[in-house]
């Protein structure tokens, strides 16, 4: 079972009191529980929310969850979406309810959050050499026989450190920690083992470790240098060949399942194509896709890079975020300022995009309006002659890069198309 059936932690989130910690929420909601506020079904635009306020579209969120569930099933892929994108346990649960095998994470804190909210399958896309974290993982495995944890290894030294932490004095677990050898995406890539010979040396080190068990291979094709379809598929074929070679050499003997994993949010079509050709191995293969940005998608980076641009017959993701801001200054005919900046909006890949303007309950396209810069708490807008913009107008901004949008907001309203807020998403960064 992917989720702990006895976990009531999501329900406890609704008991949290609304106060000054949660920006954008109505001041007169102070003291209500999140559940009580949600039950009021307030309108985002008319019922006291203050700008800036980030909102998720209820309809687009559900669309994206369903689309990736269908895509993974159609291509015979297991799916462990990367939880670092949202760090929102409510979304983890919804992803799992939509067929996810488990949740991918990056660092021990994130695993602790997932475990606190009942997630029983975790793929850690990093080599974990922190001794305290490893001992905690071992204790979690001992306490919950259904907890499945898998992480990268990418060096002999890392294997030695992990094994020492897991088998040293006062350590130890009833079962080893499962690991996969990470194949680097090429010279200059981020992490991972650079050559197949080095991969074999790491696998040999795992075989000699009492606290670890080799269960597969993995990597991240998004780091392929000068990535294009040909280069990405070539690297994915290397990953598949590495798995097949390990299996032929008996490195996976005795396993009930072999893990082969890749797949960020930019090339999962290539992953689906190449993984469809994985040969029959000595045990069934868990073809594990790890895309995470799909849950909210965006109006910039992933809108351009999503594989659904290359395979439109498979569907299309929809940007689910909108940051609502208010015009606080209109100093000249070609300039305006809204009250959201770097503290509120993702800006590491692209500046926000002016999408719509609201005035007196009416919404229209933000024609002639563009964001040119961000200060800490202001966005600089350039306006052309066709722009109709006044102080007090609400401007809805689209954002680029989900991973640096969620982390700026602790409690995010989920609003239907008419502005009715039906839920609140709690994040834990």
PyMOL commands that set and color helices and strands:
alter all, ss='L'
color gray80, all
select helices_A, chain A and resi 9-13+27-29+34-39+58-74+89-97+108-116+131-143+156-167+196-207+221-223+229-248+268-275+293-295+301-305+307-309+312-314+402-404+406-408
alter helices_A, ss='H'
color red, helices_A
select strands_A, chain A and resi 53-57+78-79+103-105+121-127+148-153+177-182+212-218+257-262+284-289+321-332+335-338+353-359+362-365+369-374+379-383+394-398+411-415+421-426
alter strands_A, ss='S'
color yellow, strands_A
deselect
rebuild
show_as cartoon
